[in-house]
Structures are given as structure tokens and as C-alpha cells.
Amino acid sequence: MQMTKMLDAQGLEILHEGHRTRLKWHRLRKRFADPLFSAGVMAEGFAAGASMELDLRVRADGGFVVLHDEDLEGETTGHGPIAEKRLSDLRDIRMQGGDRPLILSEDLAAMLQAAHPAALLQFDMKDDYEAIGVQGIAHLAAQFQEIAASVIVSAGSFDLIVAVKEKLPHLLRGIDPTDKLYGIRKADGWKAVEIELRADLRGPTEPDTVYLHWPLILDAANEGLDIIALCQDAGKRVDAWTFTLKHPEAGFSEAEWGNFQALMALKPDQITTDEAPATERAWSRRMAG
């Protein structure tokens, strides 16, 4: 029975000591070998009820394209800053590797209609509020006002998340204070990190989920600060990003296993990974001895 579970791992979640930790597919990849931001993988995740993440970059016309970098080079066949491109400029551009069109924000609403009720799609906004502005927020409102599927909008820009709350109050919201907290730790120590994080949790973004770099979580725990418990006590979920096995078929190295065990002991609500099924299988193998 245990072997069957290992073989059938869908990369959706790990159950441990009564706690459910979802495995989120980073950049719409179920496996690292999957193409970046694949509509096919997204459809598979929607059918399975997966938690998935995609990145959004703002265009010159206020719409968005599913890409991580600020320039088209590297991820696509195009060239130049995305912020200078309009919808018509992107229609003929393809993703690197395979003849795949870019996923545009105008496409997402239709795709979301096929989502399993348990599916969760994270829109990780890579631009700040100054870049996106009123026009970009209005575009999001127009595209996703009627969406019933579970969408969570996240950003490092708290001003942007407040603007999303005002225009799209039905969507879940997430904040990522990681970079800020690293800076505070370096300058003022862990007590200052705790004070700042508590203020963020009470702040105007009213987040559902807090996204935190997993080494920051473990470093804090080693110093006696349980960041996950702090957030959960305030009614927030925690996503620990991004834990990806270096050799997925081989499973955890000893160092990876030590870190993953320590992370799971803190009971995160979600772990972001590029190797979701392999992580679930590797966990099952280790727990089976």
C-alpha cells in the first residue's frame, strides 16, 4: 500500500502529524523538467486540484503577461522590456523551448473556469504598484471581477496588495516581506524581525498567506523565533519557498532531509517546489524507513 502511494504521488500535499502541507507548483511546473509557465501543466493542475503559482509582468497597455523576468530575453523569443510592450506586440512571440504562445492575462479568466474547487492559483506580481498603477489594477478588476475559482494575488509591494484589496476584495491576498525581514535581521536582529512581522500581519493588506524564504524560517527557528507559529496564531497561512530537490529521482540528500524535516516540524501550510511529486515520494520513502 505504501509503495502504491509512492508511485501514485500527484505532488499535491503531505500529511504529517495531523497537519496538511500543500505542495505548490512553482512557475506552473509540476517537475523541473516541465516547460516554464506551461498552459498544459496548468490544466493538469486545475483538474487535480493543485496549488500553483505563476508570475505576472505588467505591459504598456495595463494588461499582464505570465513571465518572471522584466525583459523578454531568456524566457521568450522576444526582445526588450515587457513594460514597453502592448498586447499586439506579444501575439507572435513564443516561449523558449517549443512553439508555445505566451499566456496573457486575458487568457487566464477563461482557463480558470475549468479549475477544480480545491485548486488555488497564485498570481505573483513581479512589478510594484508604481509600475502597475491605476490602469493595471483596473485591468485586473475587469478580467477577474466575476472569477469564482480560488485565486490569490501576492506581491512584495504592500501598496499594490492594498489596491487589489480595494478593487478585488473577493480575491485572497498574500504578502512576501522576505527581503525586508532579511535586511532588518542584518541591521537590528531577530527581535526587530518579530516586531516588524507582527506589524505586517496587522497591517492594511489583511493577507491570507505570508510567503517566506524557507532558510529564513529555519534560521529564525534556530534563534528561538517560530515565524510560522507567529503567523498562524494571527490567523494567516504560511508558504515556505522554494524547496527543490537537487536529484529528484534519488530523493533527499542527507542535508536536504535535515532541512526538510526541520521545516515540516514547524508545520507550514504550503511549501513551494519545482519537484512536487518527487518531494512527496521522497518523503514517503523516508517516513517508511
C-alpha positions in Angstrom: 0.0 0.0 0.0 2.8 2.4 0.9 4.5 1.6 -2.5 1.3 2.3 -4.3 1.1 5.7 -2.7 4.7 6.5 -3.6 4.1 5.6 -7.3 0.8 7.5 -7.4 2.1 10.7 -5.8 0.4 13.6 -7.5 2.5 16.2 -5.8 -0.5 17.9 -4.1 0.2 17.6 -0.3 2.0 15.9 2.5 0.1 14.8 5.7 2.2 14.7 8.8 1.2 14.5 12.4 -2.4 15.6 11.5 -1.2 18.6 9.6 -1.8 19.1 5.9 1.0 20.9 4.0 0.2 21.6 0.3 2.9 21.4 -2.3 2.7 24.4 -4.6 3.9 24.0 -8.2 6.4 26.8 -8.7 6.1 28.8 -12.0 3.5 26.2 -13.2 6.0 23.4 -13.1 5.0 20.0 -11.6 8.5 18.9 -12.3 11.6 20.9 -13.0 11.8 19.2 -16.4 8.4 20.7 -17.4 8.5 23.8 -19.6 8.3 27.1 -17.8 4.7 28.5 -17.5 3.0 25.7 -19.3 -0.7 26.0 -20.1 -0.8 22.2 -20.3 0.6 21.8 -16.8 -1.8 24.4 -15.5 -4.7 22.5 -17.0 -3.4 19.3 -15.3 -3.2 21.1 -12.0 -6.7 22.6 -12.4 -8.0 19.1 -12.9 -6.2 17.6 -9.9 -6.9 20.5 -7.5 -3.3 21.6 -7.2 -1.9 24.7 -5.7 0.1 26.5 -8.5 2.0 29.8 -8.9 2.5 32.0 -11.9 4.3 35.3 -12.3 2.8 38.4 -13.9 4.5 41.3 -15.5 2.7 44.4 -16.5 2.5 45.6 -20.1 2.5 49.1 -21.5 -1.3 48.8 -22.1 -2.0 47.9 -18.4 -2.5 44.2 -19.1 -0.2 41.4 -18.0 1.8 38.5 -19.4 2.8 35.4 -17.5 6.6 35.8 -17.2 9.1 36.2 -14.4 11.8 38.5 -15.8 11.3 42.2 -16.7 12.8 41.6 -20.2 11.6 39.2 -22.8 15.1 37.7 -23.4 15.8 34.5 -21.7 12.2 33.2 -21.3 10.9 34.0 -24.8 11.8 34.6 -28.4 11.2 38.3 -28.0 13.4 41.2 -27.0 13.2 44.3 -24.8 11.4 45.3 -21.6 7.9 43.9 -21.1 6.7 47.2 -19.7 7.2 48.8 -23.1 5.1 46.1 -25.0 1.4 46.1 -25.8 -0.9 43.2 -26.4 -0.3 43.3 -30.2 3.5 43.2 -29.7 3.3 39.9 -27.9 0.9 37.9 -30.0 3.7 36.4 -32.3 6.3 35.8 -29.5 6.8 32.3 -28.3 8.2 30.8 -25.1 11.7 29.4 -25.3 11.5 25.6 -25.9 8.6 24.5 -28.0 6.2 26.6 -30.1 4.1 27.8 -27.2 2.4 31.2 -27.2 2.7 33.5 -24.1 -0.1 33.3 -21.6 -1.8 36.7 -21.3 -4.0 37.9 -18.5 -6.9 38.0 -21.0 -6.4 34.2 -21.3 -6.4 33.4 -17.6 -10.1 34.1 -16.8 -11.2 31.5 -19.4 -8.7 29.0 -18.2 -9.8 29.4 -14.6 -13.3 28.3 -15.4 -12.1 24.7 -15.6 -10.5 24.7 -12.2 -11.3 22.0 -9.6 -12.8 23.5 -6.5 -9.7 22.7 -4.4 -7.3 24.3 -6.9 -5.5 27.5 -5.9 -3.7 29.8 -8.4 -1.3 32.3 -7.1 -0.8 35.5 -9.2 2.7 36.6 -8.1 3.0 40.2 -9.1 6.6 41.0 -10.1 6.2 44.7 -10.6 5.4 47.3 -7.8 2.4 49.5 -7.5 4.2 52.4 -9.1 4.8 50.4 -12.3 1.3 48.8 -12.4 -0.7 51.9 -11.4 -4.4 52.5 -11.6 -4.5 51.2 -15.2 -3.1 47.8 -14.2 -5.4 47.5 -11.2 -8.4 48.4 -13.4 -7.4 45.7 -15.9 -7.3 43.1 -13.1 -10.7 44.2 -11.9 -12.2 43.9 -15.4 -10.7 40.5 -16.0 -11.2 38.8 -12.7 -14.3 40.5 -11.1 -16.5 37.5 -11.9 -14.0 34.8 -11.1 -15.3 32.3 -8.6 -12.3 30.0 -8.6 -9.7 30.4 -5.9 -7.1 33.0 -6.9 -4.6 34.6 -4.5 -2.7 37.7 -5.5 0.7 38.2 -3.9 3.4 40.8 -4.1 6.4 42.2 -2.2 4.7 45.6 -2.8 2.3 46.2 0.1 0.8 49.2 -1.6 -0.2 47.0 -4.6 -1.9 44.5 -2.3 -3.9 47.2 -0.6 -5.0 48.4 -4.1 -6.0 44.9 -5.0 -8.0 44.6 -1.8 -9.9 47.8 -2.6 -10.8 46.8 -6.2 -11.0 43.0 -5.9 -12.0 42.3 -2.3 -13.2 38.7 -3.2 -9.7 37.5 -4.1 -7.3 36.2 -1.5 -4.2 38.2 -0.8 -0.6 37.3 0.0 2.4 39.3 1.1 6.1 38.5 0.8 8.2 40.5 3.4 11.2 38.2 3.0 13.7 40.8 1.6 12.6 43.4 4.1 13.0 40.9 7.0 16.4 39.8 5.9 17.5 43.4 5.9 16.1 44.0 9.4 17.7 40.9 10.7 21.1 42.0 9.5 20.7 45.5 10.9 18.8 45.0 14.1 18.4 41.3 14.9 15.6 38.8 15.3 13.5 40.8 17.9 13.2 43.6 15.3 12.2 41.0 12.7 9.4 39.7 15.0 8.1 43.3 15.7 8.0 44.1 12.0 6.3 40.9 11.0 3.6 41.3 13.7 3.0 44.8 12.3 2.7 43.5 8.8 0.2 40.9 9.9 -2.0 43.6 11.5 -1.5 46.0 8.5 -3.8 47.2 5.8 -3.1 44.4 3.3 -5.1 41.9 5.5 -3.2 38.9 4.0 -4.5 35.4 3.9 -1.0 34.0 3.3 2.6 35.1 4.1 5.3 34.0 1.7 8.7 33.4 3.3 12.0 32.0 2.2 12.5 28.7 3.9 16.1 29.3 5.1 14.8 32.5 6.8 12.2 30.4 8.6 14.8 27.8 9.8 17.3 30.5 10.7 14.7 32.2 12.9 13.7 28.9 14.5 17.3 28.2 15.4 17.3 31.5 17.2 14.1 30.7 19.1 11.6 32.6 16.8 8.9 30.4 15.3 7.8 32.6 12.4 5.2 30.1 11.2 3.5 29.8 14.5 3.6 33.6 14.8 1.7 34.0 11.5 -0.7 31.1 12.2 -1.6 32.5 15.6 -2.6 35.6 13.8 -4.9 33.6 11.5 -2.5 33.6 8.5 -1.2 30.8 6.4 2.5 30.4 5.6 4.1 29.4 2.3 7.8 28.4 2.6 9.5 29.0 -0.7 11.3 27.4 -2.7 12.5 23.9 -1.7 13.5 21.9 -4.8 15.3 18.5 -4.6 18.7 18.6 -6.5 18.4 15.0 -7.6 14.6 14.3 -7.6 14.8 10.6 -8.6 17.3 9.9 -5.8 15.2 11.6 -3.2 16.6 13.7 -0.3 20.3 14.1 0.3 21.1 14.0 4.0 21.4 17.8 4.1 18.1 18.2 2.3 16.4 15.7 4.6 17.6 17.5 7.7 16.3 20.8 6.4 13.0 19.4 5.1 12.3 17.6 8.4 13.0 20.8 10.4 10.7 22.7 8.1 7.9 20.2 8.3 8.2 20.1 12.1 7.2 23.8 12.1 4.0 22.9 10.1 3.9 25.2 7.2 0.7 25.4 5.3 2.4 25.2 2.0 5.8 24.5 0.5 6.8 25.9 -2.9 8.7 23.4 -5.0 9.7 22.7 -8.6 9.6 18.9 -7.9 6.2 18.3 -6.2 5.6 14.6 -7.0 9.3 13.7 -6.3 9.1 15.5 -3.0 6.0 13.6 -1.9 7.6 10.3 -3.0 10.9 11.1 -1.2 9.0 12.0 2.0 7.0 8.7 1.8 10.2 6.7 1.3 11.9 8.3 4.3 8.9 8.0 6.6 8.6 4.3 5.6 12.2 3.8 6.6 
